[in-house]
Structures are given as C-alpha cells and as structure tokens.
Amino acid sequence: MKILIVEDEHRLSDNIRDYLAPQGYLCEQAFDYNQAKMMSGSYDYDCVLLDLMLPGGSGLDVLKAIRKKNMGTGVIIISAKDSLDDKLTGLRIGADDYLPKPFALSELAMRVYALIRRKQFKATNEMVSHGIHIDLLEKKVRVNDTPVTLTHSEYELLLFFVSNRGKVLSKMAIAEHLSGEMADMMDNFDFVYSHVKNLKAKLAKAGAEECLKTIYATGYKWIE
C-alpha cells in the first residue's frame, strides 16, 4: 500500500513515515505545495495524508487536483487548522477524513487502515480469490488450509493483483506500486519479473495455480 505524506514539518513527516513503514506501507513525502502537486499528479497512491497549510500554496488546491485525477485515492486531512469551515470545505471537496493536530500516531494508523479497507476491500478484514485467503489485519496468506509465507514485496504484489482482479496491470504500474517514484530511475523491470515468478511459484506449490495470466508485452492480469 502506497501513502503520500504531505506535511511541511519535516520532523512530524518523518515520525509518521517511521511509524507507518514497519506496518507494511510504502511511504513517500512531499514538503511543499509544488512537490505535493507534482507527486500526487504523477503517481498513484492508496492514501494521501494532507496538511492544509503548505509553503507555496493551499492543501485544499492539492485536494482538488487529486479528486480531478483520481476519485479512488483516499485522503485524510491532517492539519492544525481545526475550524469548522476548513473541515467542511475539505470534506465537501472530497476528503475522506479529517484529523486535527496534535494527534496520536496510533490513531492515524487506524484511520489509514480503516480508510484503505473501506475503499479497496469493501470493509472486510479478509480477501478471498481462487481459494487464497488474505488476512489484512495479520498480513497472513493461506491457500485453503495451507499457510503461504511471502516476503513483504510478494504480499504487496498479491494484494495489488487481487484488488485489481480482471484488469491488465502494466509492468510500470507494478514497479511504481512496489518501489514508488524510484521506478522512474530503473533501466528494466527484472525485479518485477522476479517477484511475480516467486509469487506464482509459492501459490502454485500451495495449490493455487492459473490465477495470474501474463499478457504478452504488456503486463499481468489476475483472473476473476
């Protein structure tokens, strides 16, 4: 799961990143208006944590741009501006939640989890496809009754495929999901091939075969 932290206070941004990253989130950071506009417009994120007061512009304008591009991205406003007008304006434009500063990182983490679960997984704690059971809380996978041990990248890849079942996912989209903006600097997609190969092998060994189809010269599609 990819999260963009838009916060000009570097220490707070780093604290949020350091708290969420061990929970399996790929966290990227933007520290001003222009950077936030560029990153949110160039890459796809599962959730954006958005401060309203940014150097160079308003977080509300960033929110408008996000909603114009992608209605599926979850947005949680994190801001010291706790007036009713700001909250209502943000929610009216399209924010999903509003958390005033100061806040506990544990509460922020639960709101992020709840938002992503609600948007992508229809408020369930388990996803099931082709006999593959994914426990979203425990981050565990089994095929029927057989546990499957996956690396962090393989687990994220499986979630990405299952939550986009029936869609053709390009190698670039997969690379961006796994590595964020670093994907733009890669010369090839060898690491994507490697992760897909290992994931397919582990699932097949546990009894789940023919779940993922290779689309020649394009990418991959999880069979519905």
Secondary structure, 3 states (H helix, E strand, C coil): CEEEEECCCHHHHHHHHHHHHHHCCEEEEECCHHHHHHHHHHCCCCEEEECCEECCEEHHHHHHHHHHHCCCCEEEEEECCCCHHHHHHHHHHCCCEEEECCCCHHHHHHHHHHHHHHHHCCCCCEEEECCEEEECCCCEEEECCEEECCCHHHHHHHHHHHHCCCCEEEHHHHHHHHHHHHHHHCCCCHHHHHHHHHHHHHHHHHCCCCCEEEECCCEEEECC
